[in-house]
Amino acid sequence: MSAENSEVSNNGIVIIGAGLAGWHVIDAIRAKDKDIPITLITADSGDRYHKPMLTMAISQKKSAADLVRATGVDAAEAANIKLLANTQVTDVDASTQQLQLISALRSDPVYTNYATIGYDKLVLAMGAHPIFPKSLPEELVWHVNHIERFGQLQEKLATGSQHVAIVGAGMVGTEIAEDLLKAGHQVTLIDLNDAPLSQMLPPKATARIAQAVKSQGINFLGGYQVSAITRISDGKLQVSYEALASATESSTAEPIEPLMVDHVIASTGLTVDDKLPTAAGVEFDRRTGIVVDAPTLRTSTANIYAIGDCMSIDGVPCRYVAPLRAQAATIADDVLGLEHNGYDHKPPMIRLKNKAISVMVTGVPKATGNWQVKTESDEELVMDLLNDSDEVSATVTIKAPVVLKA
Ligand SMILES: Cc1cc2nc3c(=O)[nH]c(=O)nc-3n(C[C@H](O)[C@H](O)[C@H](O)COP(=O)(O)OP(=O)(O)OC[C@H]3O[C@@H](n4cnc5c(N)ncnc54)[C@H](O)[C@@H]3O)c2cc1C
């Protein structure tokens, strides 16, 4: 691969990352321009799949292969793009508009730069990766943030009913807990907080979710921190956990018997790797991701855009599927130099995929703040989050599931 230094180059558009975000950008560009050179560089195979399915697939007995809608190779051919699969971008030089690449295959011993590639426009769509707290060593726990790792877990779980501990009761943890329960596994869901989704919703709302989760048979342990995970001789994992300080103020807490489980899944949040954003000199926050100008999705560095889990708008990470299509369409217009009205960001509607309870959120929810009850009955709870000007900035609607009569 030769690096071109001429001022007018033909490097075209380079996209880093073949998740939903990267592929949406390709679809949007190809809808407007069939020929402009596009190179997709991705550390994985580039296979197209719908990531939200990962928290529904095990109970549906779907393997990773069943979830692939098109292989990377086939999708690249159909879109007339160049795919550099199993390739990791290790460096971005924004002044020369060049990227350094290495093989991402573990079997490949070459860990030196093996290629340099130039870009005219660069789209960062490299997602975010799971956070593994020290007590959850990566080699002992699973995550469901990528189809490859999901596939390995799915294969293990397909061999029969097992005990799975899930650490972190955010949306992903709460959804996968129900999915595994439905698939016939014994499930323990552990969280620092007293109830699931406590980082986005007020206690009055989350208490209903905790109740629903427990009553369907998930062993929910709220207010506990996992302190260590150890593999023991028969292949089981020992999960040691302790009550959080606030819950043991009386200091009469008894030592807690560790859990013995077959698998541990970490769903303890996501972080954006700072390496490429720092190299590219784009404005960046480790927790929320790459800062973009919302109407154009441009980063603070010329000719570099960002989309998907690696990006944030107005300090809020944008980690949902719904906005991707409109964001990708804006990037397509902007990179192709076409007139556009600017992306108009509206927080997407958030819907928990659990069936034991229906949880729907609009706006930008947060755990604390002036939440007010609008409707409250056994069947339904509606609460609004009011900002300082008493305007509604988020609404949560929680409904008991409709019980179908036999
Ligand atoms: C289990 C689960 C369930 C979800 N459910 C929902 C839901 O119901 N509704 C919803 O709206 N959202 C849901 N989400 C969120 C949604 O799926 C994500 O926001 C979205 O898929 C993110 O896509 P992405 O392309 O930004 O990132 P990713 O899918 O993470 O893709 C990133 C890509 O970048 C590549 N990459 C990373 N670093 C490099 C590098 N240095 N060099 C080369 N390639 C690199 C990776 O290999 C990968 O291909 C869910 C997420 C999970 C994990």
Ligand as a Chemical Component Dictionary entry (heavy atoms), coordinates in Angstrom:
data_LIG
# 
_chem_comp.id                   LIG 
_chem_comp.type                 NON-POLYMER 
_chem_comp.pdbx_formal_charge   0 
_chem_comp.three_letter_code    LIG 
# 
loop_
_chem_comp_atom.comp_id 
_chem_comp_atom.atom_id 
_chem_comp_atom.alt_atom_id 
_chem_comp_atom.type_symbol 
_chem_comp_atom.charge 
_chem_comp_atom.model_Cartn_x 
_chem_comp_atom.model_Cartn_y 
_chem_comp_atom.model_Cartn_z 
_chem_comp_atom.pdbx_ordinal 
LIG C1  C1  C 0 -25.941 -6.319 24.126 1  
LIG C2  C2  C 0 -26.332 -4.980 23.588 2  
LIG C3  C3  C 0 -27.674 -4.697 23.360 3  
LIG C4  C4  C 0 -28.030 -3.443 22.829 4  
LIG N1  N1  N 0 -29.343 -3.164 22.622 5  
LIG C5  C5  C 0 -29.701 -1.989 22.069 6  
LIG C6  C6  C 0 -31.074 -1.678 21.783 7  
LIG O1  O1  O 0 -31.972 -2.478 22.056 8  
LIG N2  N2  N 0 -31.350 -0.493 21.186 9  
LIG C7  C7  C 0 -30.379 0.413  20.882 10 
LIG O2  O2  O 0 -30.693 1.468  20.339 11 
LIG N3  N3  N 0 -29.078 0.174  21.154 12 
LIG C8  C8  C 0 -28.726 -1.012 21.730 13 
LIG N4  N4  N 0 -27.403 -1.253 22.003 14 
LIG C9  C9  C 0 -26.410 -0.257 21.615 15 
LIG C10 C10 C 0 -26.079 -0.371 20.118 16 
LIG O3  O3  O 0 -26.040 -1.706 19.719 17 
LIG C11 C11 C 0 -24.748 0.316  19.852 18 
LIG O4  O4  O 0 -24.928 1.677  20.170 19 
LIG C12 C12 C 0 -24.261 0.195  18.421 20 
LIG O5  O5  O 0 -24.345 -1.125 17.936 21 
LIG C13 C13 C 0 -22.812 0.704  18.347 22 
LIG O6  O6  O 0 -22.308 0.542  17.064 23 
LIG P1  P1  P 0 -20.857 1.068  16.692 24 
LIG O7  O7  O 0 -20.702 0.750  15.248 25 
LIG O8  O8  O 0 -20.684 2.474  17.140 26 
LIG O9  O9  O 0 -19.841 0.232  17.577 27 
LIG P2  P2  P 0 -19.335 -1.284 17.536 28 
LIG O10 O10 O 0 -20.428 -2.211 17.178 29 
LIG O11 O11 O 0 -18.635 -1.491 18.828 30 
LIG O12 O12 O 0 -18.296 -1.334 16.341 31 
LIG C14 C14 C 0 -17.001 -0.833 16.461 32 
LIG C15 C15 C 0 -16.139 -1.411 15.365 33 
LIG O13 O13 O 0 -14.876 -0.773 15.395 34 
LIG C16 C16 C 0 -13.849 -1.725 15.249 35 
LIG N5  N5  N 0 -12.646 -1.146 15.859 36 
LIG C17 C17 C 0 -12.474 -0.645 17.101 37 
LIG N6  N6  N 0 -11.241 -0.147 17.272 38 
LIG C18 C18 C 0 -10.606 -0.314 16.094 39 
LIG C19 C19 C 0 -9.309  -0.016 15.632 40 
LIG N7  N7  N 0 -8.412  0.602  16.388 41 
LIG N8  N8  N 0 -8.978  -0.346 14.361 42 
LIG C20 C20 C 0 -9.877  -0.962 13.560 43 
LIG N9  N9  N 0 -11.127 -1.258 13.947 44 
LIG C21 C21 C 0 -11.481 -0.950 15.188 45 
LIG C22 C22 C 0 -14.409 -2.962 15.915 46 
LIG O14 O14 O 0 -13.771 -4.124 15.455 47 
LIG C23 C23 C 0 -15.875 -2.892 15.465 48 
LIG O15 O15 O 0 -16.031 -3.431 14.175 49 
LIG C24 C24 C 0 -27.040 -2.492 22.556 50 
LIG C25 C25 C 0 -25.681 -2.773 22.819 51 
LIG C26 C26 C 0 -25.340 -4.009 23.322 52 
LIG C27 C27 C 0 -23.893 -4.315 23.597 53 
# 
loop_
_chem_comp_bond.comp_id 
_chem_comp_bond.atom_id_1 
_chem_comp_bond.atom_id_2 
_chem_comp_bond.value_order 
_chem_comp_bond.pdbx_ordinal 
LIG C1  C2  SING 1  
LIG C2  C3  SING 2  
LIG C2  C26 DOUB 3  
LIG C3  C4  DOUB 4  
LIG C4  N1  SING 5  
LIG C4  C24 SING 6  
LIG N1  C5  DOUB 7  
LIG C5  C6  SING 8  
LIG C5  C8  SING 9  
LIG C6  O1  DOUB 10 
LIG C6  N2  SING 11 
LIG N2  C7  SING 12 
LIG C7  O2  DOUB 13 
LIG C7  N3  SING 14 
LIG N3  C8  DOUB 15 
LIG C8  N4  SING 16 
LIG N4  C9  SING 17 
LIG N4  C24 SING 18 
LIG C9  C10 SING 19 
LIG C10 O3  SING 20 
LIG C10 C11 SING 21 
LIG C11 O4  SING 22 
LIG C11 C12 SING 23 
LIG C12 O5  SING 24 
LIG C12 C13 SING 25 
LIG C13 O6  SING 26 
LIG O6  P1  SING 27 
LIG P1  O7  DOUB 28 
LIG P1  O8  SING 29 
LIG P1  O9  SING 30 
LIG O9  P2  SING 31 
LIG P2  O10 DOUB 32 
LIG P2  O11 SING 33 
LIG P2  O12 SING 34 
LIG O12 C14 SING 35 
LIG C14 C15 SING 36 
LIG C15 O13 SING 37 
LIG C15 C23 SING 38 
LIG O13 C16 SING 39 
LIG C16 N5  SING 40 
LIG C16 C22 SING 41 
LIG N5  C17 SING 42 
LIG N5  C21 SING 43 
LIG C17 N6  DOUB 44 
LIG N6  C18 SING 45 
LIG C18 C19 SING 46 
LIG C18 C21 DOUB 47 
LIG C19 N7  SING 48 
LIG C19 N8  DOUB 49 
LIG N8  C20 SING 50 
LIG C20 N9  DOUB 51 
LIG N9  C21 SING 52 
LIG C22 O14 SING 53 
LIG C22 C23 SING 54 
LIG C23 O15 SING 55 
LIG C24 C25 DOUB 56 
LIG C25 C26 SING 57 
LIG C26 C27 SING 58 
# 
